[in-house]
Amino acid sequence: MLTVHKIGGTSMSKFEDVLQNIVKGQAPEDFYYDRIFVVSAYSNVTNWLLEHKKSGEPGVYDLFMKKKDYRKALDNLLEKLLEINLGMAGIGLNLEEAETFIRDRVDQCRNYLVSLEDVIASGYVNKPNILLAAREILASIGEAHSTFNSVNILNNNGINSVFVDLCGFHDAEYLSIDERIKRAFAEIDFSKKVPIATGYTKGTEGIMREFDRGYSEVTFSKIAVAVKADEAVIHKEYHLSSADPAIVGVENSLPVGATNFNVADQLADIGMEAIHPKASKPLEVAGINIRIKNTFEPEHPGTLISNDYMGEESRVEIISGTDKVIAIEVHDPFMVGQVGYDMNLMKVVQRHKISYILKATNANSITMVFWEKDIIDAMLTELKGLYHKVTHKEAAMVCAMGTNITYPGSLAKAATALFEGGVNVEAVSQSLMQVNMQFVIGRQDYENAIRALNKALCMES
């Protein structure tokens, strides 16, 4: 049975646990080959290289883009990477070899950036494309660093491991992402070697152009499809749980155990990704199941995501949501019965290249929910110039999801739980497929709503 494993950044930063819990196993007889590992950069490294994903604090790329002192930032980055290396000497990392490798990568990156800076200054090129190239080059360093170290550690622990460098850092081959992956794995005997691959893959289409920070899961997905894996396993620092343990408490959060790709898509739509949706689709089409496991609970089977899973009993499996959305309502007394009204509104949204998460309508109002970070003043100004009344407000959204929530009264039970928790529902949506009940609420009520729904629908069912 050939499996492909994705190791997240937080887990990679605790590589001693990864080595013991995932690679070696708890006993000598637990180790086996026929596994491919795809690794992320260590925790925070991609933030240092690009920009902080949540706070927006500038990284090397952001400084390069703004014509600031990115060279000093690169020097600081190198020192941080070498410090990470020091922390892994005790589990088998050869510090001299690791330092030589990462110094070479950072030096070459510096040379590339200086050249790109000169090209931009010439004024003869398309600047956005050059900046995208810089972003790709920088992103690749984090995964190259963690992958080289992992292979070095495994080999020094007596495990025959091979470095699958998909970054293409020293070659000028004009390959697509799929072509590079196919070529890299063509000659590897999985029964005798453990390949460890970079989460970044260089390709003519530019992996960050479409996927940006989700690129490592895309690489993971494409590798699994290319080698015809029996299962794709994602190791995280937590279980896929009934609700966020940080909100409801670990004791009130249960591992989901099993769900399907439809529910995984619902999670991704509100930013709580079990896996990037553009990474899950190829696996879904290929019939490759995804297993989400907790790195620090290796004996637990985790949660299996499959095409055809349907809960035997009708129940809610996951409570999730976000408090980082904006609700916009368009109200027009002349909307009722007007053919194409909704379509014209959607054209405005499309023109500004913004995707909505929820839409609810009645005779003369349409409410839509968008990510707060996506909302731009230009779209609001256009909407207000076109329609009778447009209002917008900061909001939160909570969702109750499951593969089988069609039982009578499920929506009533959820609404009652929110009512009893003192949470006012401002808008609600549920499709005929009935896999996701979505409630728009006040932002101040978000955590209270998560706790109320989890207690009523997951812990008491």
C-alpha positions, 0 to 999 in steps of 0.5 A: 500500500503506497501512501503519500504524507504531507507534514505541516509547518508546525509539526515540522518544527517539532521534527523529533516527534515527526521522526518518532511518531510518523516515520520510525513508529513506536517500535522497530517493527512499525517502520516501513517503506512505500511512503512518500513525504511532502514537507512544508517549511518550518513554522514561520519561515514562509512568513519571514520569506514573504509576509506574515499570513495573518498580521501582514508583517513584511518579509523579504518579498514584501521589502523587495517589492517595496524597494526596501532593504531586502538584503539585510532581511535575507541575512537575518533570515539566514541566521534564523534558519541556521538557528533552526538547524542548531535545534535539530543537531540532537536528532541527527542533523549534520550541521556542517552539511545543512549549513552549506546547503542553506547558505548556497540557496540563500546566496543564489536567491540573493543573486537572483533578486539582484538580477530581477531588481536590475530587470525591473529598473530597466522598464522593459518588462512586465513588473507583476510577472517579475515580482511573481518570479521573486515570490516563487524563488523566495517561497521555495527556500523554506521547503528546500531547507526543511526537506534537505534537513529531513533527508539528512536526519533520516539517513543519519538515523539509518533510514534510506531516504532520498531528497526530491528537490522540486524547486528547480533552483539550479536548472532552466528546464521549461517543465510544467508542475506535473511534468517535473513531478512525474520526472522526479519520481519516475526512477525511485524504488519506493520499496527501498527508499523513503522520498522526501519532497519539497512542498514547493514545485517549480513549473511554467505555470507558476504554482503561486500564481493560482494557489499562493500560500496553498502550494504545498498541499497542491504539490502533495495532491499532484504527487499522490495522483502521479504515483497512484497512491492508495491514500493521501495522509495529512499530518497536523498538530490537531485533529479535524474536530467537531469544533475548535478546541481553543474555543470550546475546550479540548474536553468538548471537542471530538475527532470527526472520524469520517466525513466526505469531500463535500463537507471538506469543501464547506470547511474550505469555503469558510477558511477552515481548510482540512485541505486546500480545495484546489488540492482536494479536487484531483484526489477526489476525482482520482478516488484517493481518500484523504486521512487527517491525522494528529502528529502527536497522537500517532495511534489515533486513526484520525479522520478519513475523507472519502467520496461516498461516506454518509453518516449512518445516523443523521447528525452534525459532525462539525461546527465551524465559522469565521468572525472576519466577514462583512455582510452586505445587503441590497434593498430595492422595493422594485426588485420583486418579480424583476427578471435578472435582478440577481444576475445584474448584481452578481455581475458587479461582484464579478467585475471586482473579482470578489467571491461571496460565501453566503447569499440569502434573498427575499422579495426585495432584499439580497444579503451577501457575505464576503471575506472582510479582507476582500471588500474594496471601497470601489465595489461598495461605491458602485453598488450604492450608485446602482441600488436604492439602499445598500448597507454593510456591517462587520459580521460573523458566520457560524456553520453546522455541517455534516454528511447526513443532517437531513433529520426533521428539526435539525435547523430548529435545534440549531436555531434554538441553541443559538437563541438559548445562548443569547445569539441573534441570527441576522441571516440564514442559509441552507441548500437542498443538499443539506450539508451545511446550515449557515448563520450570520450573527453579530461578530461579538457573539461568534465564540458564544455561538460556536460553543452553543452549537457544539454543545447542542448538536455535537456533544449532546447528539 
